[in-house]
Amino acid sequence: MKTATKGLGTSRAGPVLPDYAGPNVRGIIPALLGPADWKAELPDWFPEPMRAAEQVVLLILDGLGWDQFVEHRALMPALSGFVGRQITTVAPTTTATALSSIATGLTPGEHGLVGYRVMLKGEVVNLLRWVSGDSDRRRSLPPRDIQPFTPFLGKAVPVISPAELEHSGFTEAHLRGSRPRGYRAASAIAVEVRRQLAAGEPFVYAYYGFVDKTAHERGFGEFYEAELRAADRIVGDVLAALPAGAVLLVTADHGQVDVGANIIHPDPALLAMVTAQSGEGRFRWWHTSGDVDELAKRALDAYGDVAWVVTREQVLDEGWFGPTVSPPVAARLGDVALVASAAVSFFDPADSGPFELVCRHGSMTSAEVLVPLLAAPA
């Protein structure tokens, strides 16, 4: 784990930056599906049970950050019995970017899905829904062109995820070529895992999204705690479904921060300098046709107490999206970013949805960047 130490908005402790060369979600798939024998050559940051695994199930618990897991460990007795550590996710700490890095084994700068809402060919596109405004963009912006790399190192991996996601643009972008095994009830996850492993699959990928959804809609409280208990029961059910020699590996795409009503409506005088907004509330990109340095300076003066204000050049120089970012991918970024350091969100009516979210993510605080990597054998 490292922090940025220079540039606008970094006079105090800086953002937590991903360790792309070390313990990071992007390294999981290359270690498991690459040419090396995973039992002999796994990185030292992998949990010890993985070194004797004959089969592996990778379960993604969307939104379960390391800090949240540690704080609520008593509610998750099954997962608390696993061994492992914290690792870093990617920048920004958002689902579209992180799941793409997990599936492809690439940094955001390589696969190019660099946010929740991204500038593509002159329009801002919501990558989870693959829409601009209310218009579907799968024809004009084919997902496999926007993200050209084959997931899972080209292997046809069974993917257990909600059935309604199977034909989405984002699924096409980050999971194409896999073998979908959609579920309509979370109770089916363990059943499908058992069936796939019994059929001899060496690796199974599973996704569960309700920890994230509950935190967004309900915040941290009794609904969230009930959801953690439910997620832990799924973990326990999957573990019980494993045959001898199999290992369950659990990670997440990002953590969460409780923002509540702390929504900042940017100064209209500043927005007058902005031609478009992308990203999301805790990693807000401003695009401008004017003076970038002036916009950054004024944004820092206005919001430097609650956000790291950084330019595109700074985040590229400091490797936020990885050591390699091609010019076409760099063009998808804005000019100035407001990356929330406090428990706030920057409002944009285009991505606020039908209601304001209680918990959010996207920024580079430890609560959002650190995620678990935990394992247990059958």
C-alpha positions in Angstrom: 0.0 0.0 0.0 1.3 3.5 -0.9 0.1 7.0 -0.8 0.4 9.9 -3.2 2.5 12.7 -1.7 2.7 15.5 -4.2 0.5 17.8 -6.2 -2.8 19.5 -5.5 -4.8 18.5 -2.5 -2.1 16.3 -1.0 -0.5 18.5 1.7 -2.1 16.2 4.3 -2.1 12.3 4.3 -2.7 11.4 0.7 -5.0 8.9 -1.0 -4.3 5.2 -0.6 -3.1 4.0 -4.0 -3.4 0.5 -5.4 -0.4 -1.8 -5.2 -0.8 -3.2 -8.7 2.5 -5.0 -8.6 1.8 -6.6 -5.2 -1.3 -7.6 -3.2 -4.0 -6.4 -5.5 -7.3 -7.8 -6.9 -5.8 -7.7 -10.5 -3.3 -10.3 -9.5 -5.7 -13.0 -8.5 -6.7 -14.4 -11.9 -3.2 -14.4 -13.5 -1.9 -16.4 -10.4 -4.7 -18.9 -10.6 -5.2 -19.3 -14.3 -1.8 -18.5 -15.7 0.8 -21.0 -16.9 2.4 -21.6 -13.5 1.2 -24.3 -11.1 -0.8 -22.3 -8.5 0.2 -24.7 -5.7 3.9 -24.1 -6.4 4.1 -20.5 -7.5 1.4 -18.4 -5.9 2.4 -15.0 -4.7 3.3 -14.9 -1.1 0.2 -12.7 -0.4 -2.2 -15.5 -1.2 -3.7 -17.3 1.8 -1.9 -20.5 2.8 -4.9 -22.9 2.1 -4.6 -22.0 -1.6 -1.2 -23.8 -1.8 -2.9 -27.2 -1.5 -6.0 -26.5 -3.6 -7.0 -29.0 -6.3 -10.0 -26.8 -7.2 -10.8 -23.2 -6.5 -14.0 -21.2 -6.1 -13.5 -17.4 -6.2 -16.5 -15.7 -4.6 -16.8 -11.9 -5.0 -18.8 -10.2 -2.2 -19.5 -6.9 -3.8 -18.9 -4.0 -1.4 -17.4 -5.8 1.5 -14.3 -3.8 2.3 -11.7 -4.9 4.8 -12.5 -2.2 7.3 -16.2 -3.2 7.3 -15.4 -6.9 7.6 -13.1 -6.3 10.6 -15.6 -4.0 12.3 -18.5 -6.5 11.8 -16.5 -9.7 12.1 -18.8 -11.0 14.9 -21.7 -11.0 12.5 -19.8 -13.2 10.0 -18.6 -16.3 11.9 -18.1 -18.4 8.8 -15.9 -15.9 7.0 -14.2 -15.1 10.2 -12.9 -18.7 10.3 -11.0 -18.1 7.0 -7.4 -17.1 6.9 -5.9 -14.3 4.8 -5.3 -10.6 4.8 -6.2 -7.3 3.3 -5.2 -6.4 -0.2 -5.9 -3.4 -2.4 -8.4 -2.9 -5.1 -8.1 -0.5 -8.0 -8.7 3.2 -8.8 -11.4 4.3 -8.8 -12.9 2.0 -6.2 -16.0 1.3 -8.2 -17.6 -1.9 -9.4 -17.2 -1.6 -13.2 -13.5 -0.9 -12.9 -12.7 -3.4 -10.1 -14.7 -6.4 -11.5 -13.0 -5.8 -14.9 -9.6 -5.9 -13.3 -10.5 -9.0 -11.4 -11.7 -10.8 -14.5 -9.0 -9.7 -16.9 -6.1 -9.5 -14.5 -5.3 -6.1 -15.9 -5.0 -2.6 -14.4 -7.7 -0.1 -15.2 -5.2 1.7 -17.5 -4.9 -1.4 -19.5 -8.5 -2.6 -19.8 -9.9 0.9 -20.1 -13.1 0.7 -18.0 -11.9 3.5 -15.8 -14.9 4.5 -13.8 -18.7 4.2 -13.2 -19.5 6.9 -15.8 -16.9 7.4 -18.5 -16.4 9.7 -21.4 -16.5 7.6 -24.6 -16.4 9.3 -28.0 -17.8 12.6 -26.7 -20.5 11.3 -24.4 -20.6 10.1 -20.8 -21.6 6.5 -20.6 -22.8 4.6 -17.5 -20.7 1.4 -17.8 -22.8 -0.8 -15.5 -26.0 -0.1 -17.6 -24.1 0.7 -20.9 -26.3 3.7 -21.5 -25.9 7.4 -22.1 -28.8 9.2 -20.6 -31.6 6.8 -21.3 -30.2 5.5 -24.6 -28.6 2.1 -24.9 -25.1 2.3 -26.4 -24.3 -1.3 -27.1 -24.6 -0.8 -30.8 -22.8 2.5 -31.2 -20.2 1.6 -28.5 -19.8 -2.2 -28.7 -18.6 -3.4 -25.3 -15.9 -5.7 -26.7 -14.4 -2.7 -28.6 -14.3 -0.5 -25.5 -12.8 -3.4 -23.4 -11.0 -5.6 -25.9 -9.2 -8.0 -23.6 -10.6 -11.5 -23.1 -11.3 -12.3 -19.4 -10.0 -15.2 -17.4 -6.9 -15.5 -19.7 -9.1 -16.8 -22.5 -10.5 -19.7 -20.5 -14.2 -20.6 -20.6 -14.8 -20.3 -16.9 -18.2 -21.0 -15.3 -19.6 -17.8 -13.9 -22.3 -17.9 -11.2 -24.0 -14.6 -11.0 -27.6 -13.1 -11.2 -29.4 -14.3 -14.3 -30.6 -10.8 -15.1 -27.0 -9.7 -15.7 -26.2 -12.3 -18.3 -26.9 -10.2 -21.4 -25.9 -6.8 -20.2 -23.4 -4.6 -21.9 -21.1 -4.6 -18.9 -21.2 -8.4 -18.8 -20.3 -8.5 -22.5 -17.4 -6.2 -21.7 -15.8 -8.0 -18.8 -17.1 -11.6 -18.8 -17.6 -12.5 -22.5 -16.5 -16.0 -23.4 -17.2 -17.4 -20.0 -20.0 -19.9 -19.3 -22.9 -18.2 -17.5 -24.7 -20.1 -14.8 -27.3 -17.5 -13.7 -29.2 -17.7 -10.5 -32.5 -16.1 -9.5 -32.1 -16.8 -5.8 -28.9 -16.5 -3.8 -29.6 -20.0 -2.3 -28.7 -21.4 -5.7 -25.1 -20.2 -5.5 -23.9 -23.1 -3.3 -25.9 -25.7 -5.3 -24.3 -24.5 -8.6 -20.9 -24.4 -7.1 -21.2 -28.0 -6.0 -22.5 -29.0 -9.5 -19.6 -27.3 -11.3 -16.9 -28.8 -9.0 -18.5 -32.3 -9.2 -18.2 -31.9 -13.0 -14.5 -31.4 -12.6 -14.2 -27.7 -13.1 -10.8 -26.6 -11.7 -11.9 -23.0 -11.2 -15.4 -21.4 -10.6 -16.2 -17.7 -10.4 -19.2 -16.6 -8.3 -20.6 -13.1 -7.6 -22.9 -11.8 -4.9 -24.0 -8.2 -4.9 -26.4 -7.5 -2.0 -23.9 -6.3 0.6 -23.1 -3.4 -1.8 -26.8 -2.8 -2.6 -27.9 -2.8 1.0 -25.2 -0.4 2.1 -26.1 2.0 -0.8 -29.8 2.0 0.0 -29.9 1.5 3.8 -26.5 2.6 5.1 -24.6 0.9 8.0 -27.2 -0.2 10.5 -29.6 -3.0 11.2 -30.4 -3.7 7.5 -26.7 -3.8 6.7 -26.0 -6.1 9.7 -28.8 -8.5 8.6 -27.3 -8.5 5.1 -23.9 -9.4 6.4 -25.4 -12.3 8.3 -27.1 -13.4 5.1 -23.9 -13.1 3.1 -22.0 -15.1 5.7 -24.6 -17.9 5.5 -24.0 -18.0 1.7 -20.2 -18.3 2.4 -20.9 -21.1 4.8 -23.2 -22.9 2.4 -20.6 -22.6 -0.4 -17.8 -23.9 1.9 -20.0 -26.9 2.9 -20.6 -27.7 -0.8 -16.9 -28.1 -1.6 -15.5 -31.5 -2.2 -12.3 -32.6 -0.6 -9.3 -30.8 -2.1 -11.3 -27.6 -3.0 -10.7 -24.2 -1.5 -13.1 -21.2 -1.3 -11.3 -17.9 -1.9 -13.3 -14.7 -1.0 -12.6 -11.1 -2.0 -14.4 -7.9 -2.8 -14.3 -5.1 -5.4 -14.3 -2.2 -2.9 -15.4 -1.0 0.5 -17.9 1.7 1.5 -18.1 5.0 3.3 -21.3 6.3 5.0 -22.0 9.6 3.4 -25.5 10.1 4.5 -26.8 13.6 3.7 -23.3 15.1 3.2 -23.9 15.9 -0.5 -22.0 18.8 -1.9 -23.6 20.8 -4.7 -20.7 22.4 -6.5 -20.5 26.1 -6.8 -22.3 27.2 -10.0 -19.4 29.6 -10.8 -17.1 26.5 -10.9 -19.5 24.5 -12.9 -19.6 27.3 -15.5 -16.0 26.3 -16.3 -17.0 22.6 -16.7 -18.3 21.2 -20.0 -19.2 17.7 -18.6 -19.0 15.6 -15.5 -18.2 11.9 -15.3 -17.1 9.5 -12.7 -19.2 9.3 -9.5 -19.9 11.2 -6.3 -16.7 10.3 -4.5 -14.5 10.4 -7.6 -15.9 13.2 -9.6 -14.2 14.1 -12.9 -14.7 17.6 -14.4 -14.1 18.1 -18.1 -13.2 21.5 -19.3 -12.3 23.3 -22.6 -10.7 26.0 -20.6 -7.7 26.5 -18.3 -7.2 23.2 -16.4 -4.8 24.6 -13.9 -7.2 27.5 -13.1 -10.1 25.1 -12.6 -7.9 22.8 -10.4 -6.8 25.8 -8.3 -10.3 27.1 -7.8 -11.6 23.6 -7.0 -8.8 23.2 -4.4 -9.6 26.5 -2.8 -13.3 25.5 -2.6 -13.1 21.8 -1.6 -9.5 21.1 -0.6 -10.7 20.5 3.0 -12.9 17.5 2.0 -11.3 16.2 -1.2 -8.0 15.5 -3.0 -8.1 17.7 -6.0 -6.0 16.2 -8.8 -5.4 16.7 -12.5 -5.4 14.0 -15.1 -1.7 14.5 -15.5 -1.1 13.9 -11.8 -3.1 10.7 -11.6 -1.3 9.4 -14.7 2.1 10.4 -13.3 1.4 8.8 -9.9 0.1 5.5 -11.5 -3.4 5.6 -10.0 -4.7 3.5 -12.9 -1.5 1.5 -13.3 1.9 2.1 -14.9 0.5 1.9 -18.4 -2.4 4.0 -19.7 -2.7 4.3 -23.5 -3.7 7.7 -25.0 -7.2 6.4 -25.9 -7.8 5.3 -22.4 -6.3 8.5 -20.9 -8.8 10.5 -23.1 -11.7 8.8 -21.2 -10.6 10.6 -18.0 -11.6 14.2 -17.1 -9.3 17.1 -16.6 -9.7 17.7 -12.9 -10.9 15.2 -10.3 -12.5 15.8 -6.9 -11.6 12.6 -4.9 -13.4 12.7 -1.6 -11.2 12.5 1.4 -14.0 13.2 3.9 -17.4 11.4 4.1 -19.0 13.5 1.3 -20.2 13.1 -2.2 -20.2 15.6 -5.1 -23.6 15.9 -6.7 -24.3 15.5 -10.3 -28.0 15.2 -11.4 -27.0 12.8 -14.2 -25.9 10.1 -11.9 -27.8 10.6 -8.7 -30.5 8.1 -9.6 -34.0 8.0 -8.1 -32.7 8.6 -4.5 -29.4 9.7 -2.9 -27.3 6.8 -1.8 -26.4 6.5 1.9 -23.1 4.6 1.6 -20.9 5.3 -1.4 -17.5 4.4 -2.8 -15.2 5.4 -5.6 -12.6 7.4 -3.7 -9.2 6.3 -2.4 -9.6 6.1 1.4 -8.6 3.0 3.2 -12.2 2.2 3.8 -12.8 1.9 0.1 -9.4 0.7 -1.2 -8.7 -2.2 1.2 -10.5 -5.4 0.6 -10.2 -9.0 2.0 -8.5 -11.9 0.5 -9.5 -14.9 2.6 -9.5 -18.6 2.0 -10.7 -21.8 3.6 -10.4 -25.5 2.5 -13.3 -27.9 2.3 
